[in-house]
Amino acid sequence: MIAGIGTDIVDVHRIETKISTNAYFKEHVYSATEIAYCDKQKKPGIHYAARWAVKEAYLKAYGVKFIGNHRLHEIETLNNEDGKPHVNLLGKAREEFIEKKYESIHVSISHTDTHAIAYVIIETTEI
């Protein structure tokens, strides 16, 4: 059963500007694994923007109305060996997900040089 659906679209330049003007931004928003992955890419800003979109889409699917107090670095986007993205929750985000008896998270990401978009679906077996 679908518990929530979220989507977000991000301007890549907006994220690149945040990264270049705020030294703390990356560590506040992204996990160490995400930073390592994005910094290795040919165009890191696109990948940072895509992961930002996943975080926002996840929070919308989860049902959060205000993002400010959430630890965004606990909502981590990883890729499997085939490159397929998946969400890995850490810390309190993981605990809250389990408390709600949610079962799985599905994610799809797409991007161009200027925009990144993500869709997230959260499923549960609870009615």
Backbone as CSV, one residue per row, in Angstrom:
resi,resn,N_x,N_y,N_z,CA_x,CA_y,CA_z,C_x,C_y,C_z
1,MET,0.844,-1.174,0.000,0.000,0.000,0.000,0.892,1.241,0.000
2,ILE,0.537,2.210,-0.791,1.313,3.446,-0.857,0.970,4.315,0.354
3,ALA,2.016,4.695,1.087,1.847,5.573,2.248,2.073,7.032,1.868
4,GLY,2.859,7.272,0.829,3.118,8.646,0.415,3.879,8.715,-0.889
5,ILE,3.650,9.810,-1.616,4.334,10.090,-2.871,4.854,11.515,-2.799
6,GLY,6.085,11.712,-3.231,6.652,13.052,-3.248,7.463,13.270,-4.504
7,THR,7.533,14.508,-4.941,8.354,14.876,-6.091,8.978,16.234,-5.830
8,ASP,10.116,16.471,-6.469,10.763,17.777,-6.354,11.617,18.009,-7.586
9,ILE,11.674,19.257,-8.011,12.540,19.661,-9.115,13.434,20.781,-8.603
10,VAL,14.704,20.723,-8.985,15.702,21.644,-8.453,16.483,22.283,-9.588
11,ASP,16.766,23.564,-9.441,17.648,24.285,-10.345,19.093,23.951,-9.942
12,VAL,19.848,23.354,-10.826,21.224,22.947,-10.516,22.064,24.146,-10.092
13,HIS,21.917,25.260,-10.782,22.708,26.460,-10.459,22.461,26.917,-9.022
14,ARG,21.234,26.796,-8.544,20.901,27.191,-7.167,21.717,26.369,-6.163
15,ILE,21.823,25.070,-6.376,22.588,24.209,-5.465,24.082,24.496,-5.603
16,GLU,24.558,24.682,-6.825,25.975,25.009,-7.021,26.338,26.303,-6.300
17,THR,25.448,27.290,-6.332,25.688,28.558,-5.648,25.741,28.357,-4.138
18,LYS,24.817,27.573,-3.591,24.826,27.297,-2.150,26.135,26.629,-1.729
19,ILE,26.595,25.684,-2.531,27.838,24.971,-2.214,29.035,25.915,-2.263
20,SER,29.077,26.786,-3.265,30.243,27.659,-3.426,30.259,28.843,-2.461
21,THR,29.110,29.208,-1.908,29.068,30.379,-1.018,28.935,30.026,0.456
22,ASN,28.697,28.751,0.778,28.520,28.339,2.168,29.333,27.072,2.416
23,ALA,30.460,27.230,3.071,31.371,26.098,3.296,30.720,24.972,4.092
24,TYR,29.748,25.282,4.924,29.106,24.292,5.783,27.947,23.572,5.092
25,PHE,27.486,24.100,3.974,26.280,23.581,3.318,26.372,22.082,3.010
26,LYS,27.457,21.655,2.384,27.579,20.242,1.995,27.475,19.317,3.208
27,GLU,28.207,19.617,4.262,28.204,18.749,5.439,26.872,18.777,6.181
28,HIS,26.164,19.876,6.084,24.857,20.002,6.739,23.781,19.204,5.998
29,VAL,23.888,19.161,4.679,22.826,18.594,3.848,23.124,17.167,3.388
30,TYR,24.364,16.859,3.097,24.711,15.593,2.471,25.526,14.698,3.404
31,SER,25.363,13.391,3.241,26.184,12.441,4.004,27.594,12.420,3.420
32,ALA,28.536,11.893,4.179,29.918,11.774,3.704,29.984,10.923,2.437
33,THR,29.161,9.891,2.361,29.138,9.024,1.179,28.622,9.784,-0.039
34,GLU,27.578,10.595,0.157,27.046,11.396,-0.954,28.087,12.408,-1.439
35,ILE,28.771,13.064,-0.503,29.789,14.057,-0.871,30.898,13.397,-1.680
36,ALA,31.373,12.253,-1.216,32.432,11.539,-1.936,31.977,11.170,-3.348
37,TYR,30.745,10.674,-3.476,30.211,10.300,-4.782,30.104,11.522,-5.704
38,CYS,29.458,12.565,-5.234,29.221,13.745,-6.075,30.519,14.417,-6.492
39,ASP,31.463,14.530,-5.557,32.725,15.206,-5.869,33.553,14.456,-6.910
40,LYS,33.300,13.163,-7.107,34.027,12.374,-8.109,33.440,12.527,-9.512
41,GLN,32.241,13.098,-9.610,31.567,13.174,-10.899,32.117,14.319,-11.759
42,LYS,31.929,14.203,-13.060,32.393,15.219,-14.003,31.713,16.568,-13.729
43,LYS,30.424,16.524,-13.415,29.663,17.731,-13.097,29.003,17.534,-11.729
44,PRO,29.745,17.766,-10.647,29.231,17.484,-9.292,27.911,18.187,-8.978
45,GLY,27.736,19.403,-9.453,26.528,20.166,-9.125,25.247,19.460,-9.524
46,ILE,25.275,18.776,-10.647,24.094,18.042,-11.097,23.744,16.943,-10.091
47,HIS,24.740,16.254,-9.609,24.511,15.131,-8.694,24.110,15.615,-7.297
48,TYR,24.690,16.739,-6.871,24.243,17.337,-5.607,22.782,17.778,-5.719
49,ALA,22.426,18.382,-6.840,21.039,18.832,-7.041,20.078,17.645,-7.063
50,ALA,20.475,16.564,-7.712,19.616,15.376,-7.771,19.385,14.820,-6.367
51,ARG,20.426,14.790,-5.554,20.282,14.281,-4.188,19.456,15.227,-3.319
52,TRP,19.569,16.523,-3.567,18.708,17.488,-2.876,17.249,17.207,-3.237
53,ALA,16.981,16.981,-4.517,15.616,16.695,-4.965,15.070,15.441,-4.292
54,VAL,15.907,14.410,-4.131,15.472,13.183,-3.458,15.100,13.481,-2.009
55,LYS,15.918,14.260,-1.313,15.650,14.591,0.092,14.303,15.310,0.234
56,GLU,14.078,16.288,-0.623,12.817,17.029,-0.585,11.632,16.136,-0.958
57,ALA,11.790,15.323,-1.992,10.712,14.417,-2.402,10.415,13.404,-1.304
58,TYR,11.460,12.904,-0.649,11.264,11.963,0.457,10.448,12.618,1.575
59,LEU,10.821,13.820,1.955,10.099,14.491,3.049,8.642,14.756,2.680
60,LYS,8.376,15.059,1.433,6.989,15.242,0.984,6.230,13.919,1.052
61,ALA,6.863,12.842,0.605,6.217,11.525,0.666,5.987,11.103,2.106
62,TYR,6.924,11.429,2.961,6.834,11.084,4.385,5.747,11.894,5.087
63,GLY,5.491,13.094,4.577,4.435,13.925,5.139,4.926,15.088,5.972
64,VAL,6.178,15.481,5.812,6.735,16.601,6.566,6.314,17.899,5.895
65,LYS,5.807,18.831,6.693,5.363,20.114,6.144,6.455,21.175,6.189
66,PHE,7.405,21.049,7.135,8.472,22.026,7.286,9.803,21.294,7.332
67,ILE,10.685,21.604,6.411,11.927,20.865,6.269,13.006,21.313,7.252
68,GLY,12.955,22.526,7.732,14.031,23.142,8.495,14.630,22.339,9.629
69,ASN,13.852,21.601,10.385,14.385,20.903,11.552,14.856,19.489,11.263
70,HIS,14.788,19.045,10.054,15.176,17.673,9.730,16.646,17.597,9.349
71,ARG,17.243,16.515,9.704,18.650,16.275,9.402,18.734,15.691,7.993
72,LEU,18.913,16.565,7.026,18.890,16.146,5.630,19.995,15.144,5.304
73,HIS,21.125,15.230,5.985,22.216,14.291,5.715,21.865,12.863,6.130
74,GLU,20.767,12.688,6.872,20.306,11.347,7.244,19.447,10.690,6.157
75,ILE,19.111,11.460,5.129,18.370,10.938,3.983,19.384,10.846,2.843
76,GLU,19.909,9.664,2.659,21.063,9.458,1.791,20.649,8.746,0.506
77,THR,21.110,9.256,-0.622,20.876,8.594,-1.899,22.150,7.881,-2.316
78,LEU,22.034,6.577,-2.509,23.146,5.744,-2.944,22.768,5.096,-4.273
79,ASN,23.760,4.520,-4.938,23.492,3.796,-6.179,23.974,2.365,-6.018
80,ASN,23.181,1.412,-6.536,23.633,0.025,-6.495,24.676,-0.201,-7.583
81,GLU,25.153,-1.425,-7.720,26.222,-1.726,-8.668,25.826,-1.467,-10.118
82,ASP,24.525,-1.439,-10.404,24.041,-1.144,-11.751,23.761,0.342,-11.961
83,GLY,23.955,1.147,-10.906,23.712,2.583,-11.001,22.327,3.014,-10.565
84,LYS,21.461,2.056,-10.224,20.101,2.393,-9.802,20.143,3.063,-8.425
85,PRO,19.488,4.227,-8.297,19.498,4.917,-7.008,18.541,4.275,-6.006
86,HIS,18.905,4.407,-4.740,18.009,4.005,-3.659,18.264,4.904,-2.462
87,VAL,17.271,5.017,-1.595,17.375,5.852,-0.406,17.807,4.988,0.766
88,ASN,18.794,5.473,1.483,19.280,4.834,2.699,19.085,5.837,3.832
89,LEU,18.308,5.448,4.830,18.053,6.340,5.961,19.036,6.053,7.090
90,LEU,19.467,7.098,7.736,20.413,7.000,8.838,19.798,7.623,10.091
91,GLY,20.330,7.270,11.252,19.985,7.937,12.504,18.498,8.033,12.798
92,LYS,18.088,9.221,13.228,16.703,9.456,13.631,15.727,9.289,12.465
93,ALA,16.148,9.647,11.263,15.277,9.464,10.090,14.915,7.992,9.923
94,ARG,15.880,7.122,10.125,15.633,5.671,10.032,14.702,5.208,11.149
95,GLU,14.957,5.680,12.375,14.117,5.309,13.522,12.666,5.719,13.295
96,GLU,12.450,6.936,12.803,11.093,7.437,12.566,10.395,6.637,11.462
97,PHE,11.138,6.264,10.435,10.596,5.461,9.341,10.107,4.113,9.873
98,ILE,10.909,3.484,10.709,10.565,2.186,11.302,9.376,2.322,12.250
99,GLU,9.342,3.395,13.049,8.237,3.622,13.987,6.904,3.733,13.262
100,LYS,6.913,4.322,12.068,5.674,4.459,11.296,5.280,3.162,10.603
101,LYS,6.128,2.135,10.755,5.891,0.833,10.137,5.896,0.904,8.612
102,TYR,6.692,1.829,8.071,6.877,1.885,6.630,7.786,0.750,6.215
103,GLU,7.607,0.271,4.999,8.318,-0.916,4.528,9.418,-0.621,3.516
104,SER,9.130,0.204,2.524,10.105,0.404,1.459,9.995,1.800,0.857
105,ILE,11.077,2.178,0.193,11.172,3.485,-0.461,11.594,3.236,-1.907
106,HIS,10.862,3.809,-2.832,11.206,3.730,-4.249,11.584,5.129,-4.709
107,VAL,12.633,5.232,-5.509,13.087,6.545,-5.969,13.450,6.494,-7.445
108,SER,13.159,7.576,-8.127,13.574,7.759,-9.513,14.120,9.175,-9.636
109,ILE,15.268,9.295,-10.295,15.938,10.587,-10.467,16.210,10.796,-11.952
110,SER,16.085,12.047,-12.381,16.485,12.408,-13.736,17.064,13.815,-13.682
111,HIS,17.920,14.136,-14.648,18.496,15.476,-14.653,18.973,15.878,-16.038
112,THR,19.087,17.184,-16.203,19.740,17.783,-17.365,20.887,18.614,-16.797
113,ASP,21.533,19.397,-17.618,22.588,20.273,-17.108,22.034,21.376,-16.217
114,THR,20.739,21.667,-16.319,20.173,22.793,-15.571,19.189,22.409,-14.467
115,HIS,18.596,21.221,-14.538,17.587,20.834,-13.563,17.714,19.361,-13.171
116,ALA,17.319,19.074,-11.953,17.252,17.689,-11.472,15.868,17.479,-10.878
117,ILE,15.340,16.280,-11.062,14.010,15.955,-10.551,14.059,14.577,-9.890
118,ALA,13.253,14.419,-8.852,13.175,13.130,-8.167,11.736,12.829,-7.798
119,TYR,11.405,11.549,-7.832,10.124,11.029,-7.364,10.419,10.002,-6.288
120,VAL,9.655,10.054,-5.222,9.810,9.079,-4.137,8.442,8.529,-3.780
121,ILE,8.374,7.212,-3.638,7.164,6.530,-3.172,7.540,5.743,-1.938
122,ILE,6.760,5.918,-0.872,6.956,5.148,0.354,5.800,4.168,0.454
123,GLU,6.142,2.895,0.740,5.139,1.854,0.886,5.090,1.330,2.316
124,THR,3.911,0.840,2.676,3.711,0.202,3.969,2.782,-0.984,3.793
125,THR,2.851,-1.915,4.739,1.894,-3.015,4.732,0.757,-2.725,5.706
126,GLU,0.910,-1.657,6.488,-0.129,-1.258,7.451,-1.278,-0.569,6.732
127,ILE,-2.465,-0.777,7.224,-3.645,-0.110,6.640,-4.102,0.988,7.555
